[in-house]
Amino acid sequence: MKEAGLLNWVIACAEATGWKVWHVPAPMTAGRDGQWHGSKRAAGLPDLFLLHDDPPRLIIAELKGDGGKLSPKQIEFLALARAGAHDAAMGDFYPLEDQGDRPLGVYAWT
């Protein structure tokens, strides 16, 4: 599946089950050469932010189609976001494979 198809499927499923969806398209800036270029300031920003209120949950998701690979900036963002997905009272860290019913999930979906 191509990334665009996966993105559309995830958005449709999320909205059908009560999630609010924010898709973050790759920010572009106009170059002096008249061409559009990816913004360096937004490099690594994930594709989707999903919010649900019952129970309260936030999912941050980067999507990759067949053969897609995470860039170093995407890996860095996801790692930092996962590090922030912890229970301050308990001090526990929830790795990707053990996010269960946690209020914040950080994923790379293929």
C-alpha positions as CSV (number, residue, x, y, z in Angstrom):
1,M,0.0,0.0,0.0
2,K,1.2,3.5,-0.8
3,E,1.5,6.0,2.0
4,A,-1.3,8.1,0.7
5,G,-3.7,5.1,0.8
6,L,-2.6,4.2,4.3
7,L,-3.1,7.8,5.4
8,N,-6.6,7.9,4.0
9,W,-7.5,4.6,5.6
10,V,-6.2,5.6,9.0
11,I,-8.0,8.9,8.9
12,A,-11.3,7.2,7.8
13,C,-11.0,4.6,10.6
14,A,-10.1,7.2,13.2
15,E,-13.0,9.6,12.3
16,A,-15.5,6.7,12.1
17,T,-14.6,5.8,15.7
18,G,-14.8,9.3,17.2
19,W,-11.2,10.4,17.0
20,K,-10.4,14.0,16.0
21,V,-7.7,14.0,13.4
22,W,-5.0,16.5,12.5
23,H,-2.9,15.7,9.4
24,V,0.3,17.6,9.2
25,P,1.4,17.8,5.5
26,A,5.1,18.4,4.9
27,P,5.6,22.1,5.3
28,M,7.2,23.7,2.2
29,T,9.1,26.9,1.7
30,A,9.7,28.8,-1.6
31,G,13.3,28.8,-2.6
32,R,15.2,31.5,-4.4
33,D,15.3,29.2,-7.4
34,G,11.5,29.4,-7.7
35,Q,11.1,25.8,-6.5
36,W,9.3,24.5,-3.4
37,H,11.5,22.8,-0.8
38,G,10.8,20.9,2.4
39,S,11.1,23.1,5.5
40,K,14.1,22.2,7.6
41,R,12.4,23.5,10.7
42,A,9.6,21.0,10.3
43,A,11.8,18.0,9.4
44,G,10.7,14.9,11.3
45,L,7.2,16.1,12.3
46,P,4.9,13.1,12.2
47,D,2.0,12.8,9.8
48,L,-0.9,12.5,12.2
49,F,-2.1,13.8,15.6
50,L,-5.2,11.9,16.8
51,L,-7.2,13.0,19.9
52,H,-10.1,11.2,21.6
53,D,-12.0,12.3,24.7
54,D,-13.5,9.0,25.9
55,P,-11.2,7.9,27.3
56,P,-8.8,10.8,26.8
57,R,-6.0,9.7,24.5
58,L,-3.5,11.3,22.2
59,I,-1.8,9.4,19.4
60,I,1.2,10.7,17.4
61,A,1.7,8.6,14.3
62,E,4.2,8.6,11.4
63,L,2.9,6.6,8.4
64,K,5.1,4.8,5.9
65,G,3.9,3.0,2.8
66,D,5.5,-0.1,1.3
67,G,9.3,0.2,1.4
68,G,9.1,3.6,3.3
69,K,11.8,4.2,5.9
70,L,12.0,6.7,8.8
71,S,14.4,9.5,8.3
72,P,16.9,10.3,11.0
73,K,14.8,13.4,12.0
74,Q,11.6,11.3,12.2
75,I,13.4,8.7,14.4
76,E,14.6,11.5,16.6
77,F,11.2,13.1,17.0
78,L,9.5,9.8,17.7
79,A,12.1,8.9,20.3
80,L,11.8,12.2,22.1
81,A,8.0,11.9,22.0
82,R,8.1,8.4,23.4
83,A,10.4,9.6,26.2
84,G,7.7,12.1,27.1
85,A,5.0,9.4,27.2
86,H,5.6,8.4,30.8
87,D,3.7,8.5,34.0
88,A,5.2,11.3,36.0
89,A,3.8,9.9,39.3
90,M,5.3,6.5,38.7
91,G,8.3,7.5,36.6
92,D,7.7,4.5,34.3
93,F,8.7,4.6,30.6
94,Y,6.3,3.0,28.2
95,P,8.2,1.6,25.1
96,L,6.5,1.3,21.7
97,E,5.5,-2.3,22.2
98,D,3.9,-1.7,25.7
99,Q,1.8,1.4,25.3
100,G,-1.5,-0.4,26.0
101,D,-4.1,1.9,27.5
102,R,-1.7,4.8,28.1
103,P,-3.1,8.3,27.4
104,L,-0.2,9.0,24.9
105,G,0.8,6.7,22.1
106,V,3.7,7.3,19.7
107,Y,3.8,5.1,16.7
108,A,5.3,4.5,13.3
109,W,2.6,2.6,11.3
110,T,3.2,0.7,8.0
